[in-house]
Amino acid sequence: MPIKAATLPSEEEGFKAKPSSELRDFLRGDLSFTALLSTFLFVAMPVMASHIGRTILTFIDNVMVGHLPNASVAVAAVATASLAWMILFRLTLGVVTAVTTLVAQATGRGDEDEAERYAIAGMIASLIGPGLITLLIAIFAEKAFAKLNLPSDVLDLTFRYFQLLAIPSVIGFSIFSLMGYYRGKGLNSIPMYFDFFGIILNLILDYGLIFGKLGMPRLGVMGAALGTGIAILARALAFVLANAMNLIRGPDLWLIYRMNFSEMFRRVKEIYKLGIPSSLEGLVMTGSQLVVIWLIAPTGALNIATYRLTLRLQGLMFVLAIGFAIANNAIIGQLKGMGREEVIRKVGWYGALISGSISLVIGSLTFLMAPLIAKLITSDLALQGALAWSIRWIIPSVIMFCIINPLAGAMKGLGDTRTPLVIIVITRLLLRLPVIYVVVRYLGGGLKHIWMIINGDNVLRLLIFSFAWERITRGDTIRENQS
């Protein structure tokens, strides 16, 4: 008899009880499309809500400063600084991806203690890796931003915003790495509660500090940075306190004192081995966006603001891709730990195609509502017009990415983080960026031409990922990866 989704742990159970192996038990049963659909939604939906929350933490800044005087300059500065911050965040996401994979595989084997130890090692890996890099970049950020050829008024705001946001992120990134533990277990509702706490606090602080409301000083753009930085710290502190007070029961944080140096070093090394390729993949994706900003910077703040706001909206639309990629990572990882290699190919495709089908519906609605969305984002009429047509150009890429990213997540669940990196280097660094450079600098192309090139690149990437997944999931290849 098929096992229904009702057999999975509820959010209430996941919040109050120590995460256990319910997802693992479910995956031992029926894996028909109907059963897997409910499982994917159960695992992916809290992740999607959390991703919306983290995107909103920066998107709120863009929307609010879009209603300040000289909105194009303010939005260009905040959007560029937020993108640079996202590069640092990508480093932490590499650690989270590695922890997710290792925890999922340990859970699939039924080794709960091993899963907790990887979670603690992930915190240390995030602190001594992304944390230290964040501090160093914050110190030298002004010189780095100067290389982007930004207008002088945009450059000054960008640097000050980034520096104020980066410093509290060191602690926030370390605690965020614990997400990998819950993702690997398939219990994502717990982190979602703390993301919502961060959203609400960020909204209140941004409104007060940007516009001088609620008894707070009017700080404009710097108020946006301060509000987001405080929200990041508060969310991290709330997560630690809730764990210490047994309000949530995640990994035992005291394990950090019971793990000797050699064990910690070994586990951190494992995390970096899986996490560095994943971080590099994210850096290539985000860094390529900065290169495009560098290319269009001489055309003025309007084009910079249009490009960044479009990408920010695209980030919100990518929630399906992110959610189903993480679901595929956890589910495929646990299936690998169980040794159920015969169903891995099918399950990976199910996750990708469910995500792509839903994104087709959402993308079609977004295409029709593009002018209204642009009006909600900014009151600047010139920016509204540019943003509306730009939104419509990104829809094909969104749909394709919602298939590509879950396939990449499935590969990572098998412990293969290098193949997605190789594909992204070939398509983005060796193909997309050189073509954009030639079109913009020598042929006089604009944003419309950039979106056309990006859509073409995603068609190629979809084909390569599909072929790679078929090749990787041959039975003999999976067994080689396990050994």
C-alpha positions in Angstrom: 0.0 0.0 0.0 1.4 3.5 -0.9 2.7 5.5 2.0 0.9 8.8 2.1 2.4 12.2 2.9 0.5 12.1 6.2 3.0 9.7 7.6 5.7 12.4 7.4 6.3 14.5 10.5 4.1 17.6 10.9 5.6 21.0 11.4 4.5 20.9 15.0 6.3 17.6 15.5 9.4 18.8 13.7 9.5 22.0 15.8 9.2 20.4 19.2 10.8 17.1 18.7 14.4 16.1 17.9 14.6 15.6 14.1 14.5 11.9 13.4 14.4 9.6 10.4 10.7 9.9 9.3 11.7 11.0 5.8 14.1 8.1 5.6 11.4 5.7 6.6 9.1 7.2 4.0 11.7 6.8 1.2 11.9 3.1 2.0 8.3 2.7 0.8 6.3 3.5 -2.3 8.1 6.0 -4.7 5.4 6.4 -7.3 4.9 9.9 -8.8 1.8 10.6 -6.6 3.7 9.7 -3.4 6.8 11.6 -4.4 4.8 14.7 -5.4 3.5 15.1 -1.8 7.0 14.4 -0.5 8.7 17.0 -2.6 6.1 19.6 -1.6 6.5 18.7 2.0 10.3 19.1 1.9 10.4 22.0 -0.6 7.7 24.4 0.6 9.3 25.5 3.8 12.6 26.0 1.9 10.8 28.2 -0.6 9.2 30.2 2.2 12.6 30.6 3.8 14.2 31.6 0.5 11.5 34.3 0.0 12.3 35.5 3.5 16.1 35.8 2.8 15.4 37.5 -0.5 13.0 39.9 1.1 15.7 40.8 3.6 17.5 42.6 0.8 14.5 43.2 -1.6 12.7 45.3 1.1 15.7 47.7 1.0 15.4 48.1 -2.7 11.7 48.8 -2.6 11.9 51.3 0.2 14.9 53.2 -1.1 13.1 53.3 -4.5 10.8 55.8 -2.9 13.6 58.1 -1.7 14.6 61.2 -3.6 16.9 60.4 -6.5 15.6 56.9 -6.5 17.8 55.6 -9.4 21.0 56.4 -7.5 19.8 55.0 -4.2 18.5 51.8 -5.8 21.6 51.3 -7.9 23.8 51.6 -4.7 21.7 49.3 -2.6 21.3 46.7 -5.3 25.0 46.7 -6.2 26.0 46.4 -2.5 23.4 43.6 -2.0 24.8 41.7 -4.9 28.4 41.9 -3.5 27.0 40.7 -0.1 25.3 37.8 -2.0 28.8 36.7 -3.2 29.8 36.3 0.4 26.6 34.6 1.2 27.3 32.1 -1.7 30.4 31.0 0.2 28.2 30.0 3.2 25.7 28.3 0.9 28.6 26.0 -0.3 29.1 24.9 3.3 25.3 24.5 3.8 25.1 22.3 0.6 28.0 20.1 1.8 26.4 19.7 5.3 23.0 18.9 3.6 24.6 16.1 1.5 26.6 14.6 4.4 23.7 14.8 6.9 21.3 13.3 4.3 23.6 10.4 3.5 24.3 9.8 7.2 20.5 9.8 7.9 20.0 7.4 5.1 22.4 5.0 6.8 20.6 5.5 10.1 23.6 7.2 11.8 22.0 10.1 13.7 25.2 10.9 15.7 27.2 11.3 12.6 24.6 13.7 11.2 24.9 15.9 14.3 28.6 16.0 14.2 28.6 17.2 10.5 26.2 20.0 11.6 28.6 21.2 14.3 31.6 21.0 11.9 29.6 23.0 9.4 29.4 25.9 11.9 33.2 25.9 12.3 33.8 25.6 8.6 31.5 28.6 7.9 33.2 30.7 10.7 36.8 30.1 9.6 36.1 30.2 5.9 33.3 32.6 4.8 33.5 34.5 8.1 37.1 35.5 7.8 36.8 36.3 4.1 33.8 38.5 4.8 35.9 40.5 7.3 38.8 41.0 4.9 36.5 42.0 2.0 34.7 44.5 4.2 38.0 46.2 5.0 39.1 46.5 1.3 35.6 46.9 -0.3 36.1 50.6 -1.4 38.9 49.7 -3.8 37.0 46.7 -5.2 33.8 48.8 -5.9 35.9 51.5 -7.6 36.8 48.9 -10.2 33.2 48.7 -11.3 33.3 52.2 -12.8 30.2 53.2 -10.9 29.1 56.9 -10.9 30.7 58.7 -8.0 27.4 59.2 -6.1 26.5 55.5 -6.5 30.0 54.4 -5.5 30.0 56.2 -2.1 26.6 54.9 -1.1 27.5 51.4 -2.3 30.7 51.1 -0.2 29.1 52.5 3.0 26.1 50.2 2.7 28.1 47.1 2.0 30.5 47.7 4.9 27.7 48.2 7.4 25.9 45.0 6.2 28.9 42.7 6.0 30.3 42.9 9.5 27.2 41.4 11.4 27.0 38.8 8.6 30.1 37.0 10.0 28.0 35.6 13.0 24.9 35.3 10.9 26.7 33.1 8.3 28.1 30.7 10.9 24.6 30.1 12.5 23.0 29.9 9.0 25.2 26.8 8.2 23.0 24.8 10.6 20.4 25.0 7.9 22.2 22.1 6.3 21.3 19.8 9.2 17.6 20.4 8.8 17.7 20.3 5.0 19.5 17.0 5.1 16.8 15.6 7.4 14.1 17.0 5.2 12.7 19.0 8.1 12.7 22.6 6.9 9.9 24.2 8.8 12.1 24.9 11.8 14.5 27.4 10.0 11.4 28.9 8.3 10.1 30.2 11.6 13.3 32.1 12.3 13.4 33.5 8.7 9.9 34.9 9.2 11.1 36.5 12.5 13.9 38.1 10.6 11.6 39.4 7.8 9.2 41.1 10.3 12.0 42.7 12.3 13.8 43.9 9.1 10.5 45.4 7.8 10.0 47.4 11.0 13.6 48.6 11.2 13.9 49.5 7.6 10.7 51.5 7.7 11.7 53.3 10.8 15.4 54.0 10.0 15.0 54.8 6.3 12.1 57.3 6.7 12.5 58.4 10.3 9.3 56.7 11.5 8.4 54.9 14.8 10.7 57.2 16.8 13.8 56.2 14.9 16.3 58.6 13.2 15.9 59.2 9.5 19.1 57.6 8.0 18.0 57.0 4.4 20.0 54.4 2.5 22.2 53.8 5.6 19.1 53.0 7.6 18.4 50.2 5.2 21.8 48.7 5.8 21.6 49.1 9.6 18.1 47.5 9.7 19.1 44.5 7.7 22.3 44.0 9.7 20.4 44.1 13.0 17.9 41.6 11.6 20.6 39.2 10.6 22.2 39.3 14.1 18.8 39.0 15.8 17.8 36.0 13.8 21.1 34.2 14.6 20.8 34.9 18.3 17.2 33.8 18.4 18.1 30.5 16.8 20.9 29.8 19.3 18.8 30.8 22.3 15.8 28.6 21.1 18.2 25.7 20.9 19.8 26.3 24.3 16.3 26.6 25.9 15.1 23.4 24.3 12.4 25.3 22.4 13.7 23.5 19.3 15.7 20.3 19.3 18.3 20.4 16.6 21.9 19.1 16.8 23.5 19.1 20.2 25.6 22.4 20.2 27.7 21.1 23.1 29.3 18.6 20.7 31.7 21.3 19.8 33.4 20.7 23.1 33.4 16.9 22.8 34.9 16.7 19.3 38.7 16.6 19.4 40.8 18.6 17.0 41.6 15.7 14.6 37.9 14.8 14.3 36.9 18.4 13.7 39.7 18.9 11.2 38.6 15.7 9.3 35.0 16.7 9.1 35.7 20.3 8.2 38.0 19.0 5.4 35.1 16.8 4.1 32.8 19.8 4.1 35.2 21.9 2.2 35.8 19.2 -0.3 32.1 19.1 -1.2 31.4 22.8 -0.4 34.1 24.6 -2.3 33.0 23.5 -5.8 29.4 24.5 -4.8 30.6 27.8 -3.5 32.6 28.4 -6.7 29.5 27.6 -8.7 27.6 30.3 -6.8 30.4 32.8 -7.1 30.5 32.3 -10.8 26.8 32.9 -11.1 26.7 36.0 -8.9 30.1 37.3 -10.1 28.9 37.2 -13.7 26.1 39.5 -12.6 28.6 42.0 -11.3 30.5 41.8 -14.6 27.3 42.8 -16.4 26.9 45.7 -14.0 30.5 46.7 -14.9 29.6 46.6 -18.6 26.4 48.6 -18.4 27.7 51.1 -15.7 28.8 53.7 -18.3 25.2 53.9 -19.6 23.9 55.3 -16.3 22.1 54.6 -13.0 18.8 53.8 -14.8 20.1 50.7 -16.5 22.0 49.6 -13.4 18.8 49.9 -11.3 16.7 48.1 -14.0 19.1 45.2 -14.3 19.5 44.7 -10.5 15.8 45.1 -9.7 15.0 42.6 -12.5 17.5 40.1 -11.0 16.0 40.7 -7.5 12.5 39.8 -8.8 14.0 36.9 -10.7 15.5 35.7 -7.3 11.9 35.7 -5.9 10.7 33.7 -8.8 13.6 31.2 -8.3 12.1 30.0 -5.1 10.8 26.9 -6.9 14.3 26.1 -8.3 15.9 26.6 -4.9 13.2 24.7 -3.0 13.2 21.7 -5.3 17.0 21.7 -5.6 17.3 21.4 -1.8 14.5 18.8 -1.7 16.3 16.8 -4.4 19.6 17.1 -2.5 18.1 15.7 0.7 16.0 13.0 -0.9 18.6 11.8 -3.3 21.2 11.9 -0.5 19.1 9.8 1.8 18.3 7.3 -1.1 22.1 7.0 -1.7 22.7 6.3 2.0 20.0 3.6 1.9 21.6 2.1 -1.3 18.4 2.5 -3.4 20.3 3.4 -6.5 17.7 1.8 -8.8 15.2 4.7 -8.2 17.6 7.7 -8.0 17.4 8.7 -11.7 13.6 8.6 -11.7 13.3 10.6 -8.5 15.7 13.3 -9.6 13.7 13.8 -12.8 10.5 14.0 -10.9 11.8 16.8 -8.8 13.0 18.8 -11.8 9.9 18.4 -13.9 7.5 19.2 -11.0 9.4 22.4 -10.4 9.5 23.3 -14.1 5.7 22.7 -14.5 4.8 25.0 -11.6 7.2 27.7 -12.8 5.6 27.7 -16.2 2.3 28.8 -14.6 3.9 31.4 -12.4 6.0 32.7 -15.2 3.0 33.2 -17.5 1.1 35.2 -14.8 4.2 37.3 -14.1 4.5 38.1 -17.8 1.0 39.4 -17.9 1.4 41.4 -14.7 4.8 43.0 -15.4 3.6 46.6 -15.6 1.7 46.4 -12.3 4.7 44.7 -10.6 7.0 47.5 -11.8 4.6 50.2 -10.3 4.6 48.4 -7.0 8.4 48.3 -6.9 9.2 52.0 -7.6 7.5 55.3 -8.1 10.1 56.5 -10.6 8.2 56.6 -14.0 11.3 56.0 -16.1 12.4 53.1 -14.0 8.8 51.6 -14.1 8.8 51.5 -17.9 12.3 50.0 -18.2 11.5 47.5 -15.5 8.3 46.2 -17.0 9.8 45.1 -20.3 12.9 43.8 -18.6 10.8 41.5 -16.4 9.1 40.0 -19.4 12.5 39.1 -21.0 13.6 37.0 -18.0 10.6 34.6 -17.9 12.1 31.9 -20.3 15.2 31.8 -18.2 13.2 31.4 -15.0 11.3 28.4 -16.3 14.5 26.7 -17.6 16.4 27.4 -14.3 13.5 25.7 -12.4 14.4 22.5 -14.2 18.2 23.0 -14.2 18.7 23.7 -10.5 16.8 20.7 -9.2 18.9 18.5 -11.4 22.0 20.2 -9.9 20.6 19.5 -6.4 20.2 15.9 -7.3 23.8 15.6 -8.4 24.9 17.2 -5.1 22.8 14.7 -3.2 25.0 12.0 -4.7 28.1 13.9 -3.5 28.9 15.3 -7.0 29.4 19.0 -6.6 32.0 19.3 -9.4 29.8 18.6 -12.4 27.5 21.5 -11.8 30.6 23.7 -11.3 32.1 22.6 -14.6 28.9 23.2 -16.5 28.5 26.7 -15.1 32.1 27.6 -15.9 31.6 26.5 -19.5 28.3 28.2 -20.1 28.7 31.4 -18.1 32.4 32.2 -18.1 33.5 30.8 -21.4 30.3 31.5 -23.4 27.8 33.9 -21.9 30.1 36.7 -20.6 32.4 36.9 -23.7 29.3 37.2 -26.0 27.8 39.9 -23.8 31.0 41.8 -23.7 31.3 41.9 -27.5 27.6 42.7 -28.0 27.6 45.6 -25.4 31.1 47.1 -25.9 31.5 46.7 -29.7 28.0 46.3 -31.2 26.2 48.8 -29.0 23.8 46.3 -27.5 21.6 47.0 -24.5 19.7 45.2 -21.8 17.3 43.5 -24.2 20.3 41.9 -26.0 21.8 40.8 -22.7 18.5 39.0 -21.8 18.4 37.3 -25.2 22.0 36.0 -24.6 21.1 34.8 -21.1 18.0 33.0 -22.5 20.2 31.3 -25.1 22.7 30.3 -22.5 20.1 28.7 -20.3 18.8 26.6 -23.3 22.3 25.2 -23.7 22.7 24.6 -20.0 19.4 22.7 -19.7 20.6 20.4 -22.5 24.0 19.8 -20.8 22.5 19.2 -17.4 19.9 16.7 -18.8 22.7 14.7 -20.5 24.9 14.8 -17.4 22.1 13.5 -15.1 21.4 10.6 -17.4 25.1 9.8 -17.5 25.8 10.2 -13.8 22.8 8.0 -12.7 23.9 4.9 -14.5 24.1 2.2 -11.8 27.8 1.6 -12.1 28.6 5.4 -11.8 26.5 5.7 -8.6 28.3 2.7 -7.1 31.6 4.2 -7.9 30.6 7.5 -6.2 29.5 5.5 -3.1 32.8 3.7 -2.9 
